[in-house]
Amino acid sequence: MNNNNDNCIAGILRVILALQQNACPETCLDTCDRPMLGGGTCGLVCNTRPVMIYTCCGNGQPWSMPITKDDTSVCTTASDTCSTVFRVERVEGDAATFRVLAPNPDTTSLNPYVTTNSFFTMDLDCCCVIRCLSDTFVECVN
């Protein structure tokens, strides 16, 4: 695959995906493409760099998706049934597949998100900004 024509968002998402696949406990500069995932607050090694996505026509609002596959409602903001936080799962060319992360219902947990079975694929030419959140551990992902 020739990556010379990739947009910058696709390149950063490839780095995040590689880091998640090879989670490492060391820390460094706090940027989206820093070379290692940080250690968790409870001693667990982080396996996810959660991101928020902003589209070119989103009027400054983060992209939002349902937290379940069965929900057919249109999400415009985060709610009990929608989330604005995602985990990159695959990057192919200028498209990426994301898993929707939901807020952790266990308020005593040190991990802010839980995994869902809701996925979506986005054309990264529609994405103008990604915001990286603090590295974390999310159960049931690899």
ROSEBA-403782 format. One record per residue (C-alpha): residue in three letters; x, y, z. Coordinates in Angstrom, 3 decimals, decimal comma, padded with zeros to 6 digits. Layout:
! ROSEBA-403782
+------+----------+----------+----------+
! resn !        u !        v !        w !
+------+----------+----------+----------+
!  ala !        X !        Y !        Z !
...
+------+----------+----------+----------+
This chain:
! ROSEBA-403782
+------+----------+----------+----------+
! resn !        u !        v !        w !
+------+----------+----------+----------+
!  met !  000,000 !  000,000 !  000,000 !
!  asn !  001,333 !  003,433 ! -000,933 !
!  asn !  000,855 !  005,830 !  001,992 !
!  asn !  002,273 !  008,922 !  000,250 !
!  asn ! -001,230 !  010,320 ! -000,365 !
!  asp ! -002,618 !  009,738 !  003,141 !
!  asn ! -004,063 !  012,678 !  004,966 !
!  cys ! -002,500 !  013,633 !  008,305 !
!  ile ! -005,451 !  012,303 !  010,342 !
!  ala ! -005,014 !  008,830 !  008,794 !
!  gly ! -001,310 !  008,889 !  009,657 !
!  ile ! -001,951 !  009,820 !  013,295 !
!  leu ! -004,678 !  007,184 !  013,610 !
!  arg ! -002,246 !  004,545 !  012,273 !
!  val !  000,198 !  005,516 !  015,036 !
!  ile ! -002,533 !  005,295 !  017,691 !
!  leu ! -003,646 !  001,895 !  016,353 !
!  ala ! -000,070 !  000,545 !  016,447 !
!  leu !  000,372 !  001,828 !  020,006 !
!  gln ! -002,864 !  000,223 !  021,150 !
!  gln ! -001,772 ! -003,060 !  019,592 !
!  asn !  001,605 ! -002,836 !  021,366 !
!  ala !  000,703 ! -001,014 !  024,599 !
!  cys !  003,743 !  000,138 !  026,536 !
!  pro !  003,830 !  001,527 !  030,105 !
!  glu !  006,394 !  004,325 !  029,517 !
!  thr !  005,375 !  007,970 !  029,186 !
!  cys !  006,602 !  010,918 !  027,129 !
!  leu !  005,207 !  014,133 !  025,594 !
!  asp !  001,439 !  014,323 !  025,890 !
!  thr !  000,545 !  014,529 !  022,171 !
!  cys ! -001,740 !  012,344 !  020,050 !
!  asp !  001,176 !  010,684 !  018,271 !
!  arg !  003,465 !  010,228 !  021,300 !
!  pro !  005,287 !  006,938 !  020,808 !
!  met !  003,963 !  004,991 !  023,820 !
!  leu !  000,729 !  004,574 !  025,733 !
!  gly !  000,951 !  005,663 !  029,361 !
!  gly !  000,494 !  003,581 !  032,486 !
!  gly ! -002,916 !  003,473 !  034,098 !
!  thr ! -003,799 !  005,133 !  037,385 !
!  cys ! -004,405 !  001,756 !  039,044 !
!  gly ! -001,171 !  000,153 !  037,847 !
!  leu ! -002,707 ! -001,424 !  034,747 !
!  val ! -000,990 ! -000,764 !  031,451 !
!  cys ! -003,123 !  001,392 !  029,174 !
!  asn ! -004,396 ! -000,236 !  025,998 !
!  thr ! -006,432 !  002,612 !  024,496 !
!  arg ! -005,882 !  006,199 !  023,436 !
!  pro ! -009,489 !  007,459 !  023,252 !
!  val ! -010,225 !  010,105 !  020,647 !
!  met ! -012,949 !  012,578 !  019,840 !
!  ile ! -013,562 !  013,412 !  016,178 !
!  tyr ! -014,617 !  016,703 !  014,652 !
!  thr ! -015,838 !  016,850 !  011,058 !
!  cys ! -015,420 !  019,715 !  008,615 !
!  cys ! -019,161 !  020,455 !  008,645 !
!  gly ! -019,849 !  019,685 !  012,329 !
!  asn ! -020,068 !  023,319 !  013,483 !
!  gly ! -017,471 !  022,694 !  016,196 !
!  gln ! -019,435 !  019,831 !  017,762 !
!  pro ! -017,756 !  016,427 !  018,241 !
!  trp ! -018,951 !  013,484 !  016,153 !
!  ser ! -021,445 !  011,370 !  018,083 !
!  met ! -022,558 !  007,765 !  017,533 !
!  pro ! -025,000 !  005,343 !  019,239 !
!  ile ! -023,499 !  003,093 !  021,912 !
!  thr ! -025,488 !  000,071 !  020,699 !
!  lys ! -025,932 ! -001,471 !  017,255 !
!  asp ! -029,700 ! -001,540 !  017,699 !
!  asp ! -030,114 !  002,188 !  018,266 !
!  thr ! -031,189 !  003,859 !  015,020 !
!  ser ! -031,539 !  007,357 !  016,440 !
!  val ! -029,484 !  010,210 !  015,039 !
!  cys ! -026,910 !  011,374 !  017,566 !
!  thr ! -026,081 !  015,042 !  017,712 !
!  thr ! -024,384 !  015,133 !  021,133 !
!  ala ! -023,307 !  012,755 !  023,860 !
!  ser ! -026,250 !  011,348 !  025,814 !
!  asp ! -027,325 !  008,172 !  027,590 !
!  thr ! -027,554 !  006,431 !  024,199 !
!  cys ! -024,783 !  008,230 !  022,275 !
!  ser ! -021,076 !  008,821 !  022,814 !
!  thr ! -018,457 !  011,186 !  021,434 !
!  val ! -015,494 !  009,028 !  022,531 !
!  phe ! -014,001 !  006,359 !  020,276 !
!  arg ! -011,186 !  003,797 !  019,989 !
!  val ! -009,515 !  003,382 !  016,599 !
!  glu ! -009,679 ! -000,277 !  015,526 !
!  arg ! -008,473 ! -000,206 !  011,896 !
!  val ! -007,040 !  002,239 !  009,365 !
!  glu ! -007,071 !  001,401 !  005,656 !
!  gly ! -006,077 !  004,146 !  003,241 !
!  asp ! -008,060 !  007,241 !  004,156 !
!  ala ! -010,770 !  005,337 !  006,072 !
!  ala ! -010,789 !  004,280 !  009,709 !
!  thr ! -013,012 !  001,969 !  011,720 !
!  phe ! -013,767 !  003,078 !  015,268 !
!  arg ! -015,332 !  001,375 !  018,283 !
!  val ! -017,726 !  003,533 !  020,268 !
!  leu ! -016,717 !  003,812 !  023,941 !
!  ala ! -019,366 !  004,435 !  026,573 !
!  pro ! -018,929 !  006,114 !  029,955 !
!  asn ! -018,196 !  003,537 !  032,641 !
!  pro ! -021,379 !  003,048 !  034,706 !
!  asp ! -019,220 !  001,967 !  037,678 !
!  thr ! -018,455 !  005,356 !  039,189 !
!  thr ! -015,912 !  003,770 !  041,563 !
!  ser ! -013,781 !  002,448 !  038,678 !
!  leu ! -010,566 !  004,216 !  037,745 !
!  asn ! -011,282 !  003,433 !  034,089 !
!  pro ! -013,559 !  006,079 !  032,545 !
!  tyr ! -014,845 !  004,032 !  029,563 !
!  val ! -016,270 !  000,633 !  028,738 !
!  thr ! -016,275 ! -001,120 !  025,416 !
!  thr ! -019,374 ! -001,409 !  023,241 !
!  asn ! -020,255 ! -003,581 !  020,260 !
!  ser ! -020,974 ! -000,456 !  018,194 !
!  phe ! -018,557 !  000,332 !  015,355 !
!  phe ! -018,479 !  002,777 !  012,463 !
!  thr ! -016,170 !  003,498 !  009,547 !
!  met ! -015,365 !  007,077 !  008,590 !
!  asp ! -013,848 !  008,599 !  005,471 !
!  leu ! -010,995 !  010,565 !  007,017 !
!  asp ! -011,266 !  013,243 !  004,345 !
!  cys ! -014,417 !  014,278 !  006,268 !
!  cys ! -012,465 !  014,550 !  009,521 !
!  cys ! -010,684 !  017,823 !  010,220 !
!  val ! -009,701 !  017,408 !  013,902 !
!  ile ! -009,070 !  014,599 !  016,346 !
!  arg ! -008,764 !  015,270 !  020,042 !
!  cys ! -006,841 !  012,706 !  022,042 !
!  leu ! -007,980 !  012,036 !  025,588 !
!  ser ! -005,888 !  010,532 !  028,384 !
!  asp ! -004,638 !  007,017 !  027,738 !
!  thr ! -006,667 !  004,441 !  029,622 !
!  phe ! -007,355 !  000,756 !  030,053 !
!  val ! -010,549 ! -000,556 !  028,463 !
!  glu ! -011,555 ! -004,128 !  029,248 !
!  cys ! -012,397 ! -006,612 !  026,475 !
!  val ! -010,262 ! -005,058 !  023,710 !
!  asn ! -006,993 ! -006,265 !  022,239 !
+------+----------+----------+----------+
